[in-house]
Amino acid sequence: MEILMQINAIVSIATIIILGILLYLYTKIYLKTKATFTIGLMFFAGMFVIQNLIVIYAYFAMAPLYAEDLLPYFLLIHIAEFAGVASLLKITL
């Protein structure tokens, strides 16, 4: 069980890194263009960073409360989220 939690946390950390890059890029775009759409993108990325930080904290602080059978599904959710933000980064670049 502990291995799956660690993998979930690693995927969440990787997602946070990509979201940090997106926040940086969106900030640069906003400063250059003053397009309000990028403010929405920055808010979107920021909320995902907060969500992933909470998830990482929850995995380690509340580990005994998680049912072992749920962890593979959580991993699939995190992988899907990672793929989504990675594709968003690819499109942004």
Secondary structure, DSSP 4 states (H G I P E B T S, - for coil): -HHHHHHHHHHHHHHHHHHHHHHHHHHHHHHHH--HHHHHHHHHHHHHHHHHHHHHHHHHHSGGGS-GGGHHHHHHHHHHHHHHHHHHHHHH-
